[in-house]
Amino acid sequence: MQLTEENLVDSIEKDYLGENKKLSKLIDILNSLNSNVVISIDGNWGIGKTIFVKQLELINKKKNLNTLNKNSAKKFKNNYIVFLL
């Protein structure tokens, strides 16, 4: 799969890889924090780290993405910036 915005939106809305629960959980954890943090996502090559972070980044940037908890996503968008190094 190419990492186009259209493909990422589709992968979130249809949850092909079953990652939405993990995305929601990470967003809930981030929303519960009271201080600045840096998070590193580590794993073996090919496990899907880039897609996961790109999905998280898209949720953070996109206004009308029909997925996940809208209140959590809104708080996440207002409080965090997601980027890849």
C-alpha positions as CSV (number, residue, x, y, z in Angstrom):
1,M,0.0,0.0,0.0
2,Q,1.3,3.5,-0.9
3,L,1.0,6.0,1.9
4,T,-1.3,8.4,0.2
5,E,-3.8,10.4,2.3
6,E,-6.6,8.6,0.5
7,N,-5.2,5.2,1.3
8,L,-4.5,6.2,4.9
9,V,-8.1,7.5,5.4
10,D,-9.4,4.3,3.8
11,S,-7.3,2.2,6.1
12,I,-8.5,4.0,9.2
13,E,-12.2,4.0,8.2
14,K,-12.2,0.3,7.2
15,D,-9.7,-0.7,9.9
16,Y,-8.1,-3.4,7.6
17,L,-5.3,-4.1,10.0
18,G,-7.3,-3.8,13.3
19,E,-5.2,-0.9,14.4
20,N,-8.0,1.5,15.4
21,K,-8.2,0.1,19.0
22,K,-4.4,0.8,19.4
23,L,-4.8,4.2,17.8
24,S,-7.7,5.0,20.2
25,K,-5.7,3.7,23.2
26,L,-2.7,5.8,22.4
27,I,-4.8,8.9,21.9
28,D,-6.5,8.3,25.3
29,I,-3.1,7.9,27.0
30,L,-1.8,11.1,25.4
31,N,-5.0,12.9,26.4
32,S,-4.5,11.9,30.0
33,L,-1.0,13.3,30.3
34,N,-0.4,16.5,32.2
35,S,3.1,17.3,30.9
36,N,5.0,17.4,27.6
37,V,6.3,14.1,26.4
38,V,8.2,12.6,23.5
39,I,7.1,9.1,22.5
40,S,9.1,6.6,20.5
41,I,7.4,3.7,18.7
42,D,9.9,0.9,18.3
43,G,9.5,-2.5,16.6
44,N,11.0,-4.8,14.0
45,W,11.2,-3.8,10.3
46,G,7.9,-4.3,8.5
47,I,5.7,-4.4,11.5
48,G,3.7,-1.3,10.5
49,K,5.2,1.5,12.6
50,T,5.3,4.1,9.7
51,I,1.6,3.4,8.7
52,F,0.6,3.6,12.4
53,V,2.2,6.9,12.9
54,K,1.0,8.2,9.6
55,Q,-2.5,7.3,10.6
56,L,-2.0,9.0,14.0
57,E,-0.7,12.1,12.1
58,L,-3.7,12.1,9.8
59,I,-6.2,11.8,12.7
60,N,-4.3,14.8,14.3
61,K,-4.6,16.9,11.1
62,K,-7.9,16.0,9.4
63,K,-11.0,17.6,10.6
64,N,-13.7,15.2,9.4
65,L,-12.4,11.7,9.8
66,N,-15.2,9.3,10.6
67,T,-13.5,7.1,13.1
68,L,-12.6,6.7,16.7
69,N,-14.0,8.7,19.5
70,K,-14.8,12.2,18.3
71,N,-14.3,13.9,21.7
72,S,-10.9,12.2,22.2
73,A,-9.8,13.0,18.6
74,K,-10.8,16.6,19.1
75,K,-8.8,17.0,22.4
76,F,-5.9,15.2,20.7
77,K,-6.0,17.6,17.8
78,N,-6.1,20.6,20.1
79,N,-3.2,19.5,22.3
80,Y,-0.7,17.7,20.2
81,I,1.4,17.8,17.0
82,V,2.4,14.5,15.4
83,F,5.4,14.3,13.1
84,L,7.9,11.8,11.8
85,L,11.6,12.1,12.1
